[in-house]
């Protein structure tokens, strides 16, 4: 085995050890601090998936509406976030009251 092959083997071994240790750590973190939907319900800023579930719209629809500036959106770096309070106001502002039917129709 050449010096280069030994070095690559050592790097691969270190990578696998690091990866295994990371997943053990992540699983421990999730057990100690599980993220549940109740936590998501208390978050002020929602990601696209959470906002789509909150509004009942497809993620692609939200992206399109955001790019057309038809819905309030907050950019955090490259991430698109939705402020729950602004979404709530937006829904109320864009809601229509039903027209009562006339009697006898």
C-alpha positions, -999 to +999 in steps of 0.1 A: +000+000+000+014+034-010+017+064+013-011+081-005-034+051-002-027+048+036-035+085+040-068+081+021-077+051+042-070+070+074-091+099+062-120+076+054-117+060+088-117+093+105-147+105+084-167+074+094-158+078+131-168+115+130-201+107+112-210+079+137-202+102+166-222+130+151-253+108+146-250+096+182-248+132+194-278+143+172-300+114+184-291+123+220-301+159+214-334+149+198-342+128+228-334+156+252-350+184+232-375+168+209-390+192+183-428+186+181-455+203+162-465+221+194-431+238+193-437+247+156-471+262+166-453+286+190-427+297+165-430+332+152-412+325+119-424+296+098-405+279+070-423+272+037-435+237+048-449+250+081-465+280+064-481+257+037-496+235+064-508+266+083-524+282+053-535+250+035-516+259+003-490+240-017-453+250-011-450+259-048-480+282-045-464+300-015-431+304-034-449+318-064-470+342-042-438+353-024-419+360-056-449+380-068-451+398-034-487+388-030-480+374+005-459+388+034-425+371+034-393+376+053-359+368+038-333+356+063-302+352+042-312+327+015-341+313+036-377+323+030-396+327+062-431+336+070-441+357+101-470+340+117-485+373+129-482+389+094-498+358+079-527+360+103-533+396+095-529+389+057-556+361+059-580+384+078-574+413+053-580+390+024-611+372+038-645+380+025-677+379+044-704+356+029-733+373+012-765+363+030-790+346+007-823+364+002-853+347+016-874+329-010-845+320-033 
